[in-house]
Amino acid sequence: MKRLAVLFALTGSPAFAATGPFFSLFNTDFVVSIAFLAFIGVLVYFKVPGILTGMLDKRAEQIRADLDEARALREEAQTILATYERQQREVADQADRIVAHAKEESQLAAEQAKIDLQASIDRRLQAAEEQIASAESGAVREVRDRAVSIAVAAAAEVIAARTSAADQNKLIDSAIDEVSARFH
């Protein structure tokens, strides 16, 4: 199969398409072939294939460097991502701790408020009981004072009704003497 392809390539070459002898300068196919070979020779003389391979090598080296840089950037991005994920977990843990601490403080504050409220209620009850006791003792005192003044008034009426004017004068004089004796 390969031999057949070579045979067709040789039979279909431009050299067979021209008229006249092939190795003549009047044959355009021959001139084009010589120009082509001269062009290839000039390229080889000026080392164009070496320059092209050098450029391709530089390009390959640049691509390799770009790939290495991309790999390094990818690794750096992965470490940064891992750092941010760790920081996010730390922040979430810290937020959970803050919320738990706030709940504890609110419970303690609520318990303290209950204790303070109970103490306030107890103080108010005690103050009310003291006011009631004071009012009660004041009322008892007032009743006694009133009872004493009524008893004194009643006794004065009874004494005034039962004693004569002379006896009353003697009682007043003895009371004055007794008060004078006590004050001196």
Backbone as CSV, one residue per row, in Angstrom:
resi,resn,N_x,N_y,N_z,CA_x,CA_y,CA_z,C_x,C_y,C_z
1,MET,0.822,-1.179,0.000,0.000,0.000,0.000,0.872,1.250,0.000
2,LYS,1.957,1.198,0.766,2.856,2.316,0.853,3.572,2.528,-0.492
3,ARG,3.914,1.475,-1.113,4.619,1.575,-2.393,3.705,2.168,-3.453
4,LEU,2.458,1.822,-3.352,1.488,2.329,-4.320,1.322,3.841,-4.154
5,ALA,1.326,4.344,-2.920,1.197,5.777,-2.660,2.406,6.514,-3.200
6,VAL,3.612,5.947,-3.051,4.831,6.570,-3.564,4.775,6.602,-5.085
7,LEU,4.310,5.531,-5.705,4.210,5.473,-7.149,3.263,6.537,-7.672
8,PHE,2.114,6.709,-7.031,1.161,7.746,-7.457,1.733,9.139,-7.245
9,ALA,2.505,9.330,-6.174,3.108,10.633,-5.915,4.124,10.973,-6.987
10,LEU,4.913,10.001,-7.431,5.907,10.260,-8.455,5.266,10.469,-9.819
11,THR,4.234,9.729,-10.109,3.586,9.865,-11.401,2.771,11.134,-11.466
12,GLY,2.304,11.642,-10.351,1.478,12.840,-10.342,2.288,14.068,-10.046
13,SER,3.607,14.008,-10.117,4.417,15.163,-9.778,4.319,16.209,-10.870
14,PRO,4.615,17.465,-10.533,4.515,18.524,-11.521,5.526,18.369,-12.655
15,ALA,6.579,17.612,-12.437,7.583,17.446,-13.495,6.999,16.714,-14.689
16,PHE,6.069,15.870,-14.453,5.453,15.125,-15.558,4.346,15.923,-16.219
17,ALA,3.910,17.011,-15.583,2.837,17.798,-16.169,3.363,18.769,-17.221
18,ALA,4.636,19.117,-17.156,5.193,20.094,-18.094,5.516,19.419,-19.430
19,THR,5.611,20.264,-20.451,5.943,19.746,-21.771,7.414,20.002,-22.048
20,GLY,7.991,19.207,-22.751,9.386,19.377,-23.110,10.289,18.712,-22.101
21,PRO,11.605,18.915,-22.270,12.529,18.273,-21.334,12.420,18.931,-19.952
22,PHE,12.564,18.102,-18.900,12.411,18.585,-17.525,13.581,19.446,-17.112
23,PHE,14.796,19.082,-17.483,15.977,19.802,-17.046,16.309,20.960,-17.990
24,SER,15.393,21.810,-18.189,15.580,22.952,-19.060,15.121,24.188,-18.309
25,LEU,15.783,25.339,-18.561,15.367,26.567,-17.876,14.081,27.111,-18.467
26,PHE,13.638,26.550,-19.541,12.360,26.987,-20.123,11.195,26.225,-19.502
27,ASN,11.505,25.215,-18.764,10.467,24.447,-18.092,10.208,25.121,-16.749
28,THR,8.989,25.626,-16.556,8.641,26.360,-15.319,8.666,25.449,-14.113
29,ASP,8.374,24.214,-14.317,8.384,23.295,-13.178,9.801,23.113,-12.656
30,PHE,10.758,23.038,-13.575,12.155,22.891,-13.175,12.630,24.145,-12.454
31,VAL,12.283,25.296,-12.962,12.691,26.567,-12.352,12.076,26.696,-10.960
32,VAL,10.828,26.343,-10.821,10.170,26.425,-9.510,10.831,25.457,-8.544
33,SER,11.191,24.264,-9.028,11.846,23.276,-8.162,13.198,23.794,-7.707
34,ILE,13.991,24.391,-8.632,15.306,24.934,-8.262,15.126,26.099,-7.287
35,ALA,14.133,26.961,-7.494,13.894,28.090,-6.591,13.501,27.584,-5.204
36,PHE,12.727,26.530,-5.215,12.324,25.965,-3.925,13.525,25.408,-3.188
37,LEU,14.396,24.672,-3.921,15.590,24.118,-3.285,16.528,25.240,-2.837
38,ALA,16.624,26.315,-3.615,17.459,27.453,-3.227,16.886,28.110,-1.967
39,PHE,15.581,28.224,-1.909,14.931,28.808,-0.723,15.227,27.964,0.509
40,ILE,15.113,26.654,0.362,15.405,25.756,1.486,16.874,25.894,1.863
41,GLY,17.759,25.998,0.889,19.193,26.172,1.161,19.459,27.462,1.908
42,VAL,18.805,28.559,1.494,18.981,29.841,2.184,18.493,29.719,3.622
43,LEU,17.374,29.039,3.823,16.863,28.855,5.184,17.857,28.077,6.031
44,VAL,18.451,27.033,5.455,19.417,26.238,6.204,20.686,27.048,6.434
45,TYR,21.131,27.846,5.430,22.336,28.638,5.561,22.204,29.664,6.693
46,PHE,21.059,30.314,6.781,20.852,31.306,7.842,20.350,30.676,9.138
47,LYS,20.381,29.387,9.216,20.034,28.617,10.423,18.622,28.930,10.923
48,VAL,17.716,29.087,10.006,16.321,29.355,10.354,15.704,28.179,11.098
49,PRO,15.982,26.915,10.720,15.416,25.821,11.509,15.886,25.840,12.966
50,GLY,17.165,26.199,13.189,17.663,26.298,14.567,16.974,27.422,15.319
51,ILE,16.784,28.533,14.600,16.094,29.674,15.226,14.661,29.290,15.560
52,LEU,13.996,28.609,14.616,12.613,28.181,14.859,12.535,27.204,16.025
53,THR,13.467,26.241,16.044,13.451,25.300,17.172,13.787,26.016,18.469
54,GLY,14.699,26.995,18.407,15.004,27.785,19.609,13.784,28.560,20.084
55,MET,13.080,29.145,19.123,11.867,29.882,19.499,10.816,28.932,20.067
56,LEU,10.697,27.760,19.433,9.740,26.777,19.949,10.157,26.295,21.341
57,ASP,11.488,26.113,21.523,11.972,25.718,22.845,11.699,26.804,23.881
58,LYS,11.942,28.084,23.478,11.636,29.190,24.392,10.147,29.214,24.736
59,ARG,9.349,29.007,23.707,7.886,29.008,23.929,7.494,27.856,24.846
60,ALA,8.099,26.687,24.598,7.814,25.530,25.463,8.273,25.816,26.885
61,GLU,9.459,26.453,27.008,9.968,26.800,28.343,9.052,27.819,29.020
62,GLN,8.568,28.794,28.245,7.639,29.799,28.796,6.342,29.128,29.243
63,ILE,5.842,28.200,28.426,4.611,27.477,28.799,4.852,26.660,30.057
64,ARG,6.034,26.001,30.120,6.372,25.208,31.307,6.445,26.122,32.535
65,ALA,7.064,27.304,32.384,7.161,28.259,33.502,5.773,28.752,33.902
66,ASP,4.936,29.007,32.890,3.563,29.437,33.197,2.809,28.343,33.934
67,LEU,3.014,27.100,33.510,2.351,25.982,34.202,2.855,25.849,35.637
68,ASP,4.180,26.006,35.814,4.732,25.941,37.175,4.182,27.070,38.038
69,GLU,4.122,28.263,37.443,3.570,29.404,38.187,2.102,29.186,38.516
70,ALA,1.363,28.634,37.541,-0.056,28.348,37.790,-0.207,27.310,38.889
71,ARG,0.682,26.289,38.864,0.644,25.266,39.914,0.934,25.895,41.272
72,ALA,1.951,26.768,41.316,2.308,27.437,42.573,1.157,28.323,43.046
73,LEU,0.547,29.059,42.110,-0.593,29.907,42.483,-1.760,29.065,42.979
74,ARG,-1.964,27.916,42.348,-3.052,27.027,42.776,-2.796,26.534,44.191
75,GLU,-1.539,26.122,44.460,-1.192,25.661,45.804,-1.347,26.788,46.817
76,GLU,-0.914,27.986,46.442,-1.067,29.137,47.335,-2.544,29.425,47.589
77,ALA,-3.346,29.344,46.526,-4.787,29.570,46.682,-5.402,28.504,47.587
78,GLN,-4.926,27.264,47.458,-5.452,26.214,48.325,-5.070,26.457,49.777
79,THR,-3.835,26.916,50.019,-3.448,27.207,51.404,-4.236,28.394,51.951
80,ILE,-4.453,29.401,51.098,-5.255,30.551,51.544,-6.682,30.116,51.827
81,LEU,-7.224,29.266,50.959,-8.578,28.750,51.178,-8.645,27.964,52.478
82,ALA,-7.649,27.119,52.714,-7.622,26.353,53.962,-7.531,27.286,55.161
83,THR,-6.725,28.354,55.028,-6.597,29.326,56.122,-7.935,30.010,56.384
84,TYR,-8.601,30.430,55.299,-9.895,31.086,55.472,-10.935,30.131,56.039
85,GLU,-10.919,28.893,55.617,-11.874,27.922,56.172,-11.601,27.704,57.653
86,ARG,-10.307,27.628,58.033,-9.964,27.469,59.444,-10.409,28.695,60.232
87,GLN,-10.160,29.880,59.675,-10.585,31.111,60.349,-12.102,31.158,60.465
88,GLN,-12.796,30.696,59.428,-14.254,30.685,59.476,-14.730,29.753,60.581
89,ARG,-14.097,28.579,60.702,-14.471,27.661,61.787,-14.186,28.286,63.146
90,GLU,-13.019,28.962,63.260,-12.680,29.606,64.528,-13.680,30.699,64.866
91,VAL,-14.055,31.492,63.879,-15.036,32.564,64.111,-16.387,31.964,64.491
92,ALA,-16.775,30.873,63.819,-18.049,30.229,64.156,-17.996,29.678,65.575
93,ASP,-16.865,29.060,65.955,-16.713,28.558,67.323,-16.762,29.706,68.325
94,GLN,-16.089,30.795,67.990,-16.086,31.951,68.884,-17.497,32.532,69.012
95,ALA,-18.217,32.601,67.906,-19.595,33.099,67.951,-20.457,32.183,68.823
96,ASP,-20.263,30.868,68.692,-21.016,29.931,69.541,-20.677,30.140,71.010
97,ARG,-19.379,30.357,71.291,-18.986,30.595,72.686,-19.600,31.897,73.209
98,ILE,-19.615,32.928,72.363,-20.201,34.212,72.784,-21.685,34.052,73.064
99,VAL,-22.383,33.320,72.202,-23.821,33.105,72.400,-24.058,32.314,73.679
100,ALA,-23.261,31.265,73.904,-23.416,30.465,75.123,-23.131,31.317,76.361
101,HIS,-22.083,32.149,76.283,-21.745,33.020,77.415,-22.867,34.028,77.670
102,ALA,-23.430,34.569,76.595,-24.532,35.523,76.741,-25.748,34.853,77.366
103,LYS,-26.023,33.610,76.972,-27.148,32.876,77.574,-26.910,32.653,79.061
104,GLU,-25.674,32.259,79.401,-25.360,32.058,80.817,-25.523,33.354,81.600
105,GLU,-25.001,34.440,81.038,-25.113,35.729,81.728,-26.563,36.164,81.860
106,SER,-27.360,35.913,80.827,-28.771,36.304,80.909,-29.499,35.467,81.959
107,GLN,-29.143,34.172,82.051,-29.764,33.342,83.082,-29.350,33.815,84.471
108,LEU,-28.061,34.134,84.624,-27.597,34.641,85.922,-28.264,35.974,86.252
109,ALA,-28.400,36.830,85.242,-29.056,38.118,85.467,-30.520,37.923,85.836
110,ALA,-31.186,36.959,85.186,-32.593,36.684,85.511,-32.716,36.156,86.934
111,GLU,-31.805,35.255,87.307,-31.842,34.734,88.682,-31.571,35.850,89.685
112,GLN,-30.602,36.718,89.388,-30.298,37.835,90.281,-31.488,38.787,90.369
113,ALA,-32.151,39.007,89.224,-33.336,39.868,89.233,-34.435,39.263,90.092
114,LYS,-34.602,37.937,90.014,-35.607,37.278,90.866,-35.263,37.463,92.342
115,ILE,-33.963,37.282,92.653,-33.529,37.440,94.051,-33.757,38.885,94.506
116,ASP,-33.374,39.847,93.656,-33.560,41.255,93.999,-35.043,41.595,94.148
117,LEU,-35.876,41.055,93.263,-37.319,41.298,93.345,-37.884,40.720,94.632
118,GLN,-37.451,39.504,94.985,-37.934,38.888,96.224,-37.484,39.705,97.432
119,ALA,-36.234,40.197,97.399,-35.737,41.023,98.511,-36.534,42.321,98.597
120,SER,-36.831,42.915,97.440,-37.625,44.140,97.430,-39.026,43.888,97.978
121,ILE,-39.608,42.775,97.557,-40.948,42.434,98.074,-40.887,42.213,99.580
122,ASP,-39.841,41.506,100.035,-39.707,41.267,101.479,-39.529,42.580,102.231
123,ARG,-38.709,43.502,101.692,-38.518,44.805,102.349,-39.828,45.582,102.402
124,ARG,-40.569,45.564,101.295,-41.841,46.290,101.274,-42.849,45.672,102.242
125,LEU,-42.860,44.331,102.289,-43.760,43.676,103.249,-43.369,44.038,104.678
126,GLN,-42.070,44.020,104.951,-41.612,44.369,106.289,-41.953,45.823,106.619
127,ALA,-41.745,46.730,105.625,-42.076,48.137,105.853,-43.582,48.282,106.069
128,ALA,-44.386,47.545,105.303,-45.843,47.614,105.478,-46.235,47.076,106.846
129,GLU,-45.590,45.952,107.256,-45.896,45.394,108.580,-45.507,46.371,109.681
130,GLU,-44.346,47.058,109.494,-43.918,48.046,110.484,-44.893,49.220,110.523
131,GLN,-45.368,49.643,109.328,-46.340,50.735,109.291,-47.645,50.300,109.963
132,ILE,-48.037,49.058,109.699,-49.268,48.557,110.329,-49.091,48.490,111.833
133,ALA,-47.917,47.983,112.277,-47.663,47.898,113.720,-47.613,49.289,114.330
134,SER,-46.974,50.239,113.628,-46.898,51.608,114.127,-48.299,52.222,114.197
135,ALA,-49.068,52.002,113.113,-50.434,52.539,113.117,-51.260,51.880,114.212
136,GLU,-51.055,50.588,114.401,-51.790,49.862,115.438,-51.431,50.379,116.824
137,SER,-50.084,50.558,117.048,-49.679,51.061,118.368,-50.159,52.499,118.556
138,GLY,-50.128,53.286,117.442,-50.647,54.653,117.530,-52.131,54.657,117.843
139,ALA,-52.862,53.742,117.210,-54.307,53.652,117.470,-54.556,53.214,118.901
140,VAL,-53.765,52.230,119.379,-53.921,51.765,120.778,-53.605,52.905,121.726
141,ARG,-52.505,53.639,121.430,-52.125,54.767,122.276,-53.228,55.824,122.278
142,GLU,-53.769,56.109,121.071,-54.832,57.105,120.969,-56.073,56.654,121.750
143,VAL,-56.371,55.362,121.626,-57.531,54.832,122.366,-57.276,54.935,123.863
144,ARG,-56.044,54.617,124.290,-55.729,54.714,125.725,-55.818,56.165,126.189
145,ASP,-55.183,57.060,125.342,-55.226,58.467,125.715,-56.679,58.948,125.827
146,ARG,-57.448,58.542,124.848,-58.863,58.924,124.839,-59.586,58.329,126.054
147,ALA,-59.259,57.032,126.328,-59.883,56.374,127.486,-59.455,57.069,128.779
148,VAL,-58.169,57.455,128.840,-57.673,58.135,130.037,-58.360,59.491,130.185
149,SER,-58.452,60.228,129.036,-59.081,61.546,129.142,-60.556,61.418,129.494
150,ILE,-61.221,60.368,128.949,-62.638,60.154,129.299,-62.758,59.752,130.763
151,ALA,-61.809,58.872,131.203,-61.847,58.435,132.604,-61.573,59.605,133.536
152,VAL,-60.607,60.481,133.131,-60.296,61.643,133.962,-61.495,62.584,133.996
153,ALA,-62.120,62.786,132.833,-63.285,63.667,132.788,-64.417,63.074,133.624
154,ALA,-64.588,61.739,133.470,-65.653,61.089,134.249,-65.334,61.148,135.734
155,ALA,-64.065,60.908,136.086,-63.668,60.967,137.494,-63.827,62.374,138.028
156,ALA,-63.479,63.392,137.162,-63.621,64.780,137.608,-65.076,65.096,137.860
157,GLU,-65.954,64.592,137.007,-67.385,64.844,137.218,-67.876,64.145,138.478
158,VAL,-67.384,62.895,138.622,-67.820,62.151,139.815,-67.293,62.830,141.072
159,ILE,-66.004,63.222,141.040,-65.417,63.875,142.216,-66.107,65.218,142.442
160,ALA,-66.375,65.951,141.381,-67.013,67.261,141.525,-68.422,67.084,142.079
161,ALA,-69.082,66.052,141.686,-70.437,65.828,142.153,-70.443,65.345,143.594
162,ARG,-69.448,64.628,144.051,-69.446,64.046,145.381,-68.687,64.892,146.397
163,THR,-67.858,65.771,146.007,-67.084,66.548,146.976,-67.618,67.976,147.031
164,SER,-67.381,68.519,148.160,-67.850,69.891,148.376,-66.769,70.853,147.916
165,ALA,-67.071,72.130,147.904,-66.150,73.152,147.448,-64.969,73.253,148.391
166,ALA,-65.139,73.069,149.639,-64.044,73.151,150.608,-63.095,71.983,150.404
167,ASP,-63.644,70.806,150.194,-62.789,69.622,149.955,-62.006,69.800,148.642
168,GLN,-62.642,70.382,147.661,-61.976,70.591,146.380,-60.808,71.556,146.551
169,ASN,-60.987,72.608,147.347,-59.905,73.563,147.573,-58.753,72.893,148.304
170,LYS,-59.039,72.015,149.261,-57.985,71.291,149.984,-57.220,70.381,149.015
171,LEU,-57.903,69.718,148.135,-57.256,68.827,147.156,-56.361,69.633,146.211
172,ILE,-56.806,70.805,145.785,-56.014,71.644,144.886,-54.776,72.117,145.623
173,ASP,-54.903,72.518,146.878,-53.747,72.981,147.646,-52.750,71.852,147.869
174,SER,-53.221,70.661,148.186,-52.295,69.535,148.410,-51.604,69.145,147.102
175,ALA,-52.289,69.244,145.971,-51.674,68.927,144.676,-50.597,69.952,144.348
176,ILE,-50.859,71.246,144.672,-49.874,72.293,144.410,-48.662,72.070,145.298
177,ASP,-48.871,71.723,146.550,-47.753,71.472,147.456,-46.941,70.251,146.998
178,GLU,-47.606,69.263,146.558,-46.916,68.034,146.111,-46.093,68.315,144.856
179,VAL,-46.651,69.118,143.921,-45.915,69.459,142.686,-44.731,70.341,143.061
180,SER,-44.890,71.281,143.984,-43.779,72.145,144.406,-42.688,71.331,145.055
181,ALA,-43.084,70.350,145.858,-42.093,69.516,146.548,-41.330,68.665,145.540
182,ARG,-41.958,68.235,144.549,-41.289,67.369,143.554,-40.348,68.181,142.642
183,PHE,-40.692,69.436,142.357,-39.861,70.221,141.484,-38.661,70.840,142.210
184,HIS,-38.744,70.954,143.558,-37.635,71.588,144.316,-36.766,70.576,144.861
